[in-house]
Amino acid sequence: MISKKDLKFLEIIDKLEPQALCLRAHIAALVVKNNKILLKHTNDWHCQYPCTELGCIRNKMNIKSGERREICYGICAEQWIIAKAALKGISLKGATLYCTKHPCRICSSLIAESGIKRVVYQEGYPEVLEHFNILHDSDVKIEQGPNTKFKKLGGAHTI
């Protein structure tokens, strides 16, 4: 069940989302443990491959949203958080991840292995693989929360 604290964290990622540097999608995420924000990030490109200079390879190749995620200079917000936690020695065991979109298949696998035990997301994700629900199968609780009042409803979000 979505609590008032959950809504507070969803509002934070709504405010963070417009800062995403990806040319194709604006996604934000944060991870919380014991009511404390451990890390937050947006989807962004790898520092060696700035999409503003190179252009979006997915757009250039006409790759549809949700397909062929390995072809991208970017790193998902959830992946950034897990990588930064590893780099800084921060345990995610038992934490809750809040994200503006349902995690993709790749992020779901990383989340399941990271120790995160709950995911709260706002919007669905176009990638659907029948018989693949790694979060559920790994006992990660997943809940859809509402779009908060800070969400801009007019913009299209694609990945």
C-alpha positions in Angstrom: 0.0 0.0 0.0 1.3 3.4 -0.9 1.9 5.6 2.2 2.3 9.4 2.7 6.1 8.8 2.9 6.0 7.0 -0.4 4.2 10.0 -1.9 6.9 12.3 -0.6 9.6 10.3 -2.3 7.6 10.1 -5.5 7.4 13.9 -5.5 11.1 14.1 -5.2 11.7 12.0 -8.2 9.1 14.0 -10.2 11.2 17.1 -9.5 14.4 15.3 -10.3 13.1 13.8 -13.6 13.5 16.9 -15.8 17.2 17.0 -15.0 17.8 13.8 -16.9 20.3 14.3 -19.7 19.1 11.5 -22.0 17.8 12.9 -25.3 15.1 10.3 -25.6 13.7 9.8 -22.1 13.5 11.5 -18.7 13.6 9.0 -15.9 14.5 9.5 -12.3 15.0 7.1 -9.3 16.1 7.2 -5.7 16.7 4.5 -3.1 15.6 4.8 0.5 16.6 2.8 3.6 15.3 3.5 7.1 13.4 6.6 5.7 16.8 8.1 4.5 17.6 8.8 0.9 20.8 6.9 0.1 21.2 7.8 -3.6 19.3 9.4 -6.4 20.0 9.7 -10.1 18.4 10.2 -13.5 19.1 8.3 -16.7 22.1 9.8 -18.3 24.8 9.0 -20.9 28.2 7.5 -20.0 30.8 10.3 -19.6 32.8 8.9 -22.5 29.8 9.1 -24.9 27.9 12.3 -24.6 24.7 12.0 -26.6 24.6 15.8 -27.0 27.7 15.6 -29.1 27.2 12.1 -30.7 23.4 12.1 -31.0 21.1 9.4 -29.8 22.2 6.1 -31.4 18.8 4.6 -30.8 17.1 7.4 -32.7 19.7 7.1 -35.5 19.0 3.4 -35.8 15.2 3.8 -35.5 15.1 1.5 -32.5 11.6 1.3 -30.9 11.1 2.0 -27.2 11.6 -1.1 -25.1 13.6 -2.9 -27.7 17.3 -3.7 -27.9 18.3 -1.9 -24.7 21.9 -2.9 -25.1 22.2 -0.4 -28.0 22.4 2.8 -26.1 25.1 5.2 -24.8 23.0 5.9 -21.8 22.7 4.3 -18.4 19.3 3.8 -16.7 18.7 5.7 -13.4 18.4 2.4 -11.6 21.7 1.2 -13.0 23.4 4.4 -11.9 22.1 4.0 -8.4 23.3 0.4 -8.1 26.7 1.2 -9.6 27.2 4.2 -7.3 26.1 2.1 -4.2 28.7 -0.5 -5.1 31.4 2.2 -5.7 30.7 3.9 -2.3 30.2 0.6 -0.4 26.5 1.3 0.4 24.4 -1.7 1.1 21.0 -1.7 -0.7 19.8 -4.8 1.3 16.2 -4.2 2.4 16.0 -0.8 0.6 13.1 0.6 -1.4 13.6 2.0 -4.9 11.4 4.7 -6.2 11.3 5.3 -10.0 9.3 7.3 -12.4 8.9 4.3 -14.8 8.6 0.6 -14.1 12.2 -0.8 -14.3 13.2 -2.4 -17.6 14.1 -6.1 -17.8 17.8 -5.3 -17.4 17.3 -3.1 -14.4 14.8 -5.6 -12.9 17.5 -8.2 -12.9 20.0 -5.9 -11.3 17.5 -4.8 -8.7 16.7 -8.4 -7.8 20.3 -9.2 -7.2 21.1 -5.9 -5.4 19.2 -6.7 -2.2 16.5 -4.1 -2.9 13.2 -5.5 -1.5 10.6 -3.1 -2.7 10.1 -1.0 -5.9 7.5 1.8 -6.2 7.1 3.2 -9.7 4.7 5.7 -11.3 4.3 4.7 -15.0 4.4 1.4 -16.9 7.1 0.4 -19.3 6.6 -0.7 -22.9 8.9 -3.7 -22.7 6.8 -6.8 -21.9 8.3 -10.3 -21.8 5.8 -13.0 -21.1 6.8 -15.4 -18.3 9.6 -13.0 -17.1 8.8 -11.3 -13.9 12.1 -11.3 -12.1 11.1 -8.9 -9.4 8.1 -11.0 -8.4 10.0 -14.2 -8.7 12.8 -12.8 -6.5 10.3 -11.7 -3.8 10.8 -8.0 -4.5 7.6 -6.2 -3.7 6.5 -4.0 -6.6 3.8 -1.3 -6.3 2.5 1.3 -8.7 2.1 4.7 -7.1 0.2 7.6 -8.5 1.7 10.4 -10.6 2.1 13.2 -8.1 1.0 16.8 -8.6 4.5 17.6 -9.8 4.3 15.3 -12.8 4.1 17.1 -16.1 1.3 15.3 -17.9 1.9 16.7 -21.4 5.3 15.3 -22.3 5.9 12.0 -24.0 8.4 9.7 -22.3 10.0 7.0 -24.4 13.0 4.9 -23.9 
